[in-house]
């Protein structure tokens, strides 16, 4: 599932001097699912 936030996460991941990622938003909108899938696809290790 492609979400609009996925492009912003890709920009964050491509940044050389990226800082820790904090995602804020309403309850039950898929933040955890989005970040887990993004981390699984882009990185070998993810800290939650």
mmCIF file of the N, C-alpha and C atoms, coordinates in Angstrom:
data_MODEL
# 
_entry.id   MODEL 
# 
loop_
_atom_site.group_PDB 
_atom_site.id 
_atom_site.type_symbol 
_atom_site.label_atom_id 
_atom_site.label_alt_id 
_atom_site.label_comp_id 
_atom_site.label_asym_id 
_atom_site.label_entity_id 
_atom_site.label_seq_id 
_atom_site.pdbx_PDB_ins_code 
_atom_site.Cartn_x 
_atom_site.Cartn_y 
_atom_site.Cartn_z 
_atom_site.occupancy 
_atom_site.B_iso_or_equiv 
_atom_site.pdbx_formal_charge 
_atom_site.auth_seq_id 
_atom_site.auth_comp_id 
_atom_site.auth_asym_id 
_atom_site.auth_atom_id 
_atom_site.pdbx_PDB_model_num 
ATOM 1   N N  . UNK A 1 1  ? 0.847  -1.176 0.000  1.00 0.00 ? 1  UNK A N  1 
ATOM 2   C CA . UNK A 1 1  ? 0.000  0.000  0.000  1.00 0.00 ? 1  UNK A CA 1 
ATOM 3   C C  . UNK A 1 1  ? 0.892  1.240  0.000  1.00 0.00 ? 1  UNK A C  1 
ATOM 4   N N  . UNK A 1 2  ? 0.713  2.087  -0.951 1.00 0.00 ? 2  UNK A N  1 
ATOM 5   C CA . UNK A 1 2  ? 1.509  3.311  -1.064 1.00 0.00 ? 2  UNK A CA 1 
ATOM 6   C C  . UNK A 1 2  ? 0.770  4.452  -0.369 1.00 0.00 ? 2  UNK A C  1 
ATOM 7   N N  . UNK A 1 3  ? 1.429  5.095  0.554  1.00 0.00 ? 3  UNK A N  1 
ATOM 8   C CA . UNK A 1 3  ? 0.831  6.220  1.279  1.00 0.00 ? 3  UNK A CA 1 
ATOM 9   C C  . UNK A 1 3  ? 1.573  7.495  0.929  1.00 0.00 ? 3  UNK A C  1 
ATOM 10  N N  . UNK A 1 4  ? 0.938  8.618  1.164  1.00 0.00 ? 4  UNK A N  1 
ATOM 11  C CA . UNK A 1 4  ? 1.555  9.899  0.833  1.00 0.00 ? 4  UNK A CA 1 
ATOM 12  C C  . UNK A 1 4  ? 2.785  10.164 1.696  1.00 0.00 ? 4  UNK A C  1 
ATOM 13  N N  . UNK A 1 5  ? 2.812  9.642  2.894  1.00 0.00 ? 5  UNK A N  1 
ATOM 14  C CA . UNK A 1 5  ? 3.956  9.855  3.783  1.00 0.00 ? 5  UNK A CA 1 
ATOM 15  C C  . UNK A 1 5  ? 5.177  9.041  3.359  1.00 0.00 ? 5  UNK A C  1 
ATOM 16  N N  . UNK A 1 6  ? 4.978  8.034  2.521  1.00 0.00 ? 6  UNK A N  1 
ATOM 17  C CA . UNK A 1 6  ? 6.081  7.194  2.078  1.00 0.00 ? 6  UNK A CA 1 
ATOM 18  C C  . UNK A 1 6  ? 7.132  8.012  1.326  1.00 0.00 ? 6  UNK A C  1 
ATOM 19  N N  . UNK A 1 7  ? 6.713  8.960  0.518  1.00 0.00 ? 7  UNK A N  1 
ATOM 20  C CA . UNK A 1 7  ? 7.681  9.783  -0.214 1.00 0.00 ? 7  UNK A CA 1 
ATOM 21  C C  . UNK A 1 7  ? 8.505  10.633 0.748  1.00 0.00 ? 7  UNK A C  1 
ATOM 22  N N  . UNK A 1 8  ? 7.869  11.163 1.789  1.00 0.00 ? 8  UNK A N  1 
ATOM 23  C CA . UNK A 1 8  ? 8.603  11.957 2.779  1.00 0.00 ? 8  UNK A CA 1 
ATOM 24  C C  . UNK A 1 8  ? 9.583  11.087 3.557  1.00 0.00 ? 8  UNK A C  1 
ATOM 25  N N  . UNK A 1 9  ? 9.209  9.849  3.836  1.00 0.00 ? 9  UNK A N  1 
ATOM 26  C CA . UNK A 1 9  ? 10.113 8.935  4.520  1.00 0.00 ? 9  UNK A CA 1 
ATOM 27  C C  . UNK A 1 9  ? 11.300 8.578  3.633  1.00 0.00 ? 9  UNK A C  1 
ATOM 28  N N  . UNK A 1 10 ? 11.083 8.437  2.338  1.00 0.00 ? 10 UNK A N  1 
ATOM 29  C CA . UNK A 1 10 ? 12.176 8.165  1.415  1.00 0.00 ? 10 UNK A CA 1 
ATOM 30  C C  . UNK A 1 10 ? 13.160 9.322  1.356  1.00 0.00 ? 10 UNK A C  1 
ATOM 31  N N  . UNK A 1 11 ? 12.658 10.540 1.399  1.00 0.00 ? 11 UNK A N  1 
ATOM 32  C CA . UNK A 1 11 ? 13.526 11.727 1.420  1.00 0.00 ? 11 UNK A CA 1 
ATOM 33  C C  . UNK A 1 11 ? 14.339 11.733 2.710  1.00 0.00 ? 11 UNK A C  1 
ATOM 34  N N  . UNK A 1 12 ? 13.706 11.412 3.827  1.00 0.00 ? 12 UNK A N  1 
ATOM 35  C CA . UNK A 1 12 ? 14.403 11.346 5.117  1.00 0.00 ? 12 UNK A CA 1 
ATOM 36  C C  . UNK A 1 12 ? 15.500 10.287 5.079  1.00 0.00 ? 12 UNK A C  1 
ATOM 37  N N  . UNK A 1 13 ? 15.198 9.118  4.521  1.00 0.00 ? 13 UNK A N  1 
ATOM 38  C CA . UNK A 1 13 ? 16.162 8.029  4.475  1.00 0.00 ? 13 UNK A CA 1 
ATOM 39  C C  . UNK A 1 13 ? 17.345 8.365  3.569  1.00 0.00 ? 13 UNK A C  1 
ATOM 40  N N  . UNK A 1 14 ? 17.126 9.138  2.532  1.00 0.00 ? 14 UNK A N  1 
ATOM 41  C CA . UNK A 1 14 ? 18.194 9.487  1.604  1.00 0.00 ? 14 UNK A CA 1 
ATOM 42  C C  . UNK A 1 14 ? 19.093 10.602 2.125  1.00 0.00 ? 14 UNK A C  1 
ATOM 43  N N  . UNK A 1 15 ? 18.640 11.329 3.135  1.00 0.00 ? 15 UNK A N  1 
ATOM 44  C CA . UNK A 1 15 ? 19.408 12.433 3.687  1.00 0.00 ? 15 UNK A CA 1 
ATOM 45  C C  . UNK A 1 15 ? 20.671 11.910 4.369  1.00 0.00 ? 15 UNK A C  1 
ATOM 46  N N  . UNK A 1 16 ? 21.778 12.576 4.127  1.00 0.00 ? 16 UNK A N  1 
ATOM 47  C CA . UNK A 1 16 ? 23.058 12.173 4.709  1.00 0.00 ? 16 UNK A CA 1 
ATOM 48  C C  . UNK A 1 16 ? 23.089 12.481 6.204  1.00 0.00 ? 16 UNK A C  1 
ATOM 49  N N  . UNK A 1 17 ? 22.574 13.620 6.582  1.00 0.00 ? 17 UNK A N  1 
ATOM 50  C CA . UNK A 1 17 ? 22.627 14.029 7.991  1.00 0.00 ? 17 UNK A CA 1 
ATOM 51  C C  . UNK A 1 17 ? 21.242 13.905 8.635  1.00 0.00 ? 17 UNK A C  1 
ATOM 52  N N  . UNK A 1 18 ? 20.639 12.735 8.513  1.00 0.00 ? 18 UNK A N  1 
ATOM 53  C CA . UNK A 1 18 ? 19.292 12.575 9.074  1.00 0.00 ? 18 UNK A CA 1 
ATOM 54  C C  . UNK A 1 18 ? 19.351 12.408 10.590 1.00 0.00 ? 18 UNK A C  1 
ATOM 55  N N  . UNK A 1 19 ? 18.301 12.862 11.227 1.00 0.00 ? 19 UNK A N  1 
ATOM 56  C CA . UNK A 1 19 ? 18.169 12.765 12.675 1.00 0.00 ? 19 UNK A CA 1 
ATOM 57  C C  . UNK A 1 19 ? 17.167 11.659 12.993 1.00 0.00 ? 19 UNK A C  1 
ATOM 58  N N  . UNK A 1 20 ? 17.058 11.261 14.256 1.00 0.00 ? 20 UNK A N  1 
ATOM 59  C CA . UNK A 1 20 ? 16.068 10.239 14.611 1.00 0.00 ? 20 UNK A CA 1 
ATOM 60  C C  . UNK A 1 20 ? 14.670 10.654 14.151 1.00 0.00 ? 20 UNK A C  1 
ATOM 61  N N  . UNK A 1 21 ? 13.904 9.674  13.778 1.00 0.00 ? 21 UNK A N  1 
ATOM 62  C CA . UNK A 1 21 ? 12.580 9.922  13.220 1.00 0.00 ? 21 UNK A CA 1 
ATOM 63  C C  . UNK A 1 21 ? 11.514 9.789  14.302 1.00 0.00 ? 21 UNK A C  1 
ATOM 64  N N  . UNK A 1 22 ? 10.669 10.801 14.421 1.00 0.00 ? 22 UNK A N  1 
ATOM 65  C CA . UNK A 1 22 ? 9.527  10.779 15.328 1.00 0.00 ? 22 UNK A CA 1 
ATOM 66  C C  . UNK A 1 22 ? 8.304  11.113 14.494 1.00 0.00 ? 22 UNK A C  1 
ATOM 67  N N  . UNK A 1 23 ? 7.326  10.236 14.537 1.00 0.00 ? 23 UNK A N  1 
ATOM 68  C CA . UNK A 1 23 ? 6.104  10.441 13.763 1.00 0.00 ? 23 UNK A CA 1 
ATOM 69  C C  . UNK A 1 23 ? 4.964  10.708 14.733 1.00 0.00 ? 23 UNK A C  1 
ATOM 70  N N  . UNK A 1 24 ? 4.320  11.846 14.555 1.00 0.00 ? 24 UNK A N  1 
ATOM 71  C CA . UNK A 1 24 ? 3.188  12.230 15.388 1.00 0.00 ? 24 UNK A CA 1 
ATOM 72  C C  . UNK A 1 24 ? 1.909  12.179 14.555 1.00 0.00 ? 24 UNK A C  1 
ATOM 73  N N  . UNK A 1 25 ? 0.816  11.915 15.201 1.00 0.00 ? 25 UNK A N  1 
ATOM 74  C CA . UNK A 1 25 ? -0.456 11.915 14.489 1.00 0.00 ? 25 UNK A CA 1 
ATOM 75  C C  . UNK A 1 25 ? -1.568 11.325 15.327 1.00 0.00 ? 25 UNK A C  1 
ATOM 76  N N  . UNK A 1 26 ? -2.728 11.290 14.734 1.00 0.00 ? 26 UNK A N  1 
ATOM 77  C CA . UNK A 1 26 ? -3.913 10.774 15.413 1.00 0.00 ? 26 UNK A CA 1 
ATOM 78  C C  . UNK A 1 26 ? -3.783 9.280  15.679 1.00 0.00 ? 26 UNK A C  1 
ATOM 79  N N  . UNK A 1 27 ? -4.634 8.779  16.551 1.00 0.00 ? 27 UNK A N  1 
ATOM 80  C CA . UNK A 1 27 ? -4.632 7.357  16.877 1.00 0.00 ? 27 UNK A CA 1 
ATOM 81  C C  . UNK A 1 27 ? -5.258 6.553  15.740 1.00 0.00 ? 27 UNK A C  1 
ATOM 82  N N  . UNK A 1 28 ? -4.789 5.332  15.602 1.00 0.00 ? 28 UNK A N  1 
ATOM 83  C CA . UNK A 1 28 ? -5.368 4.337  14.707 1.00 0.00 ? 28 UNK A CA 1 
ATOM 84  C C  . UNK A 1 28 ? -5.430 4.774  13.248 1.00 0.00 ? 28 UNK A C  1 
ATOM 85  N N  . UNK A 1 29 ? -4.349 5.385  12.763 1.00 0.00 ? 29 UNK A N  1 
ATOM 86  C CA . UNK A 1 29 ? -4.316 5.765  11.351 1.00 0.00 ? 29 UNK A CA 1 
ATOM 87  C C  . UNK A 1 29 ? -3.235 5.023  10.580 1.00 0.00 ? 29 UNK A C  1 
ATOM 88  N N  . UNK A 1 30 ? -2.494 4.125  11.251 1.00 0.00 ? 30 UNK A N  1 
ATOM 89  C CA . UNK A 1 30 ? -1.508 3.305  10.553 1.00 0.00 ? 30 UNK A CA 1 
ATOM 90  C C  . UNK A 1 30 ? -0.072 3.764  10.689 1.00 0.00 ? 30 UNK A C  1 
ATOM 91  N N  . UNK A 1 31 ? 0.254  4.554  11.679 1.00 0.00 ? 31 UNK A N  1 
ATOM 92  C CA . UNK A 1 31 ? 1.635  5.034  11.844 1.00 0.00 ? 31 UNK A CA 1 
ATOM 93  C C  . UNK A 1 31 ? 2.594  3.881  12.099 1.00 0.00 ? 31 UNK A C  1 
ATOM 94  N N  . UNK A 1 32 ? 2.235  2.994  13.001 1.00 0.00 ? 32 UNK A N  1 
ATOM 95  C CA . UNK A 1 32 ? 3.111  1.878  13.348 1.00 0.00 ? 32 UNK A CA 1 
ATOM 96  C C  . UNK A 1 32 ? 3.298  0.959  12.156 1.00 0.00 ? 32 UNK A C  1 
ATOM 97  N N  . UNK A 1 33 ? 2.229  0.643  11.465 1.00 0.00 ? 33 UNK A N  1 
ATOM 98  C CA . UNK A 1 33 ? 2.311  -0.221 10.289 1.00 0.00 ? 33 UNK A CA 1 
ATOM 99  C C  . UNK A 1 33 ? 3.204  0.409  9.226  1.00 0.00 ? 33 UNK A C  1 
ATOM 100 N N  . UNK A 1 34 ? 3.009  1.692  8.977  1.00 0.00 ? 34 UNK A N  1 
ATOM 101 C CA . UNK A 1 34 ? 3.792  2.396  7.967  1.00 0.00 ? 34 UNK A CA 1 
ATOM 102 C C  . UNK A 1 34 ? 5.277  2.348  8.294  1.00 0.00 ? 34 UNK A C  1 
ATOM 103 N N  . UNK A 1 35 ? 5.640  2.628  9.540  1.00 0.00 ? 35 UNK A N  1 
ATOM 104 C CA . UNK A 1 35 ? 7.044  2.658  9.924  1.00 0.00 ? 35 UNK A CA 1 
ATOM 105 C C  . UNK A 1 35 ? 7.670  1.271  9.940  1.00 0.00 ? 35 UNK A C  1 
ATOM 106 N N  . UNK A 1 36 ? 6.930  0.270  10.372 1.00 0.00 ? 36 UNK A N  1 
ATOM 107 C CA . UNK A 1 36 ? 7.468  -1.090 10.364 1.00 0.00 ? 36 UNK A CA 1 
ATOM 108 C C  . UNK A 1 36 ? 7.732  -1.563 8.943  1.00 0.00 ? 36 UNK A C  1 
ATOM 109 N N  . UNK A 1 37 ? 6.801  -1.325 8.044  1.00 0.00 ? 37 UNK A N  1 
ATOM 110 C CA . UNK A 1 37 ? 6.981  -1.735 6.650  1.00 0.00 ? 37 UNK A CA 1 
ATOM 111 C C  . UNK A 1 37 ? 8.124  -0.953 5.996  1.00 0.00 ? 37 UNK A C  1 
ATOM 112 N N  . UNK A 1 38 ? 8.194  0.328  6.266  1.00 0.00 ? 38 UNK A N  1 
ATOM 113 C CA . UNK A 1 38 ? 9.265  1.160  5.706  1.00 0.00 ? 38 UNK A CA 1 
ATOM 114 C C  . UNK A 1 38 ? 10.619 0.699  6.215  1.00 0.00 ? 38 UNK A C  1 
ATOM 115 N N  . UNK A 1 39 ? 10.715 0.446  7.508  1.00 0.00 ? 39 UNK A N  1 
ATOM 116 C CA . UNK A 1 39 ? 11.973 -0.025 8.086  1.00 0.00 ? 39 UNK A CA 1 
ATOM 117 C C  . UNK A 1 39 ? 12.383 -1.381 7.552  1.00 0.00 ? 39 UNK A C  1 
ATOM 118 N N  . UNK A 1 40 ? 11.420 -2.267 7.365  1.00 0.00 ? 40 UNK A N  1 
ATOM 119 C CA . UNK A 1 40 ? 11.701 -3.599 6.839  1.00 0.00 ? 40 UNK A CA 1 
ATOM 120 C C  . UNK A 1 40 ? 12.212 -3.529 5.404  1.00 0.00 ? 40 UNK A C  1 
ATOM 121 N N  . UNK A 1 41 ? 11.683 -2.607 4.619  1.00 0.00 ? 41 UNK A N  1 
ATOM 122 C CA . UNK A 1 41 ? 12.069 -2.491 3.221  1.00 0.00 ? 41 UNK A CA 1 
ATOM 123 C C  . UNK A 1 41 ? 13.393 -1.763 3.018  1.00 0.00 ? 41 UNK A C  1 
ATOM 124 N N  . UNK A 1 42 ? 13.685 -0.760 3.829  1.00 0.00 ? 42 UNK A N  1 
ATOM 125 C CA . UNK A 1 42 ? 14.833 0.118  3.586  1.00 0.00 ? 42 UNK A CA 1 
ATOM 126 C C  . UNK A 1 42 ? 16.081 -0.192 4.409  1.00 0.00 ? 42 UNK A C  1 
ATOM 127 N N  . UNK A 1 43 ? 15.928 -0.774 5.598  1.00 0.00 ? 43 UNK A N  1 
ATOM 128 C CA . UNK A 1 43 ? 17.046 -0.908 6.503  1.00 0.00 ? 43 UNK A CA 1 
ATOM 129 C C  . UNK A 1 43 ? 17.195 -2.347 6.983  1.00 0.00 ? 43 UNK A C  1 
ATOM 130 N N  . UNK A 1 44 ? 18.424 -2.715 7.315  1.00 0.00 ? 44 UNK A N  1 
ATOM 131 C CA . UNK A 1 44 ? 18.649 -4.060 7.840  1.00 0.00 ? 44 UNK A CA 1 
ATOM 132 C C  . UNK A 1 44 ? 18.356 -4.145 9.333  1.00 0.00 ? 44 UNK A C  1 
ATOM 133 N N  . UNK A 1 45 ? 18.457 -3.013 10.047 1.00 0.00 ? 45 UNK A N  1 
ATOM 134 C CA . UNK A 1 45 ? 18.170 -2.966 11.483 1.00 0.00 ? 45 UNK A CA 1 
ATOM 135 C C  . UNK A 1 45 ? 17.291 -1.764 11.784 1.00 0.00 ? 45 UNK A C  1 
ATOM 136 N N  . UNK A 1 46 ? 16.316 -1.969 12.658 1.00 0.00 ? 46 UNK A N  1 
ATOM 137 C CA . UNK A 1 46 ? 15.402 -0.889 13.050 1.00 0.00 ? 46 UNK A CA 1 
ATOM 138 C C  . UNK A 1 46 ? 15.186 -0.986 14.546 1.00 0.00 ? 46 UNK A C  1 
ATOM 139 N N  . UNK A 1 47 ? 15.261 0.146  15.227 1.00 0.00 ? 47 UNK A N  1 
ATOM 140 C CA . UNK A 1 47 ? 14.974 0.180  16.664 1.00 0.00 ? 47 UNK A CA 1 
ATOM 141 C C  . UNK A 1 47 ? 13.616 0.843  16.843 1.00 0.00 ? 47 UNK A C  1 
ATOM 142 N N  . UNK A 1 48 ? 12.761 0.200  17.591 1.00 0.00 ? 48 UNK A N  1 
ATOM 143 C CA . UNK A 1 48 ? 11.403 0.690  17.767 1.00 0.00 ? 48 UNK A CA 1 
ATOM 144 C C  . UNK A 1 48 ? 11.196 1.189  19.179 1.00 0.00 ? 48 UNK A C  1 
# 
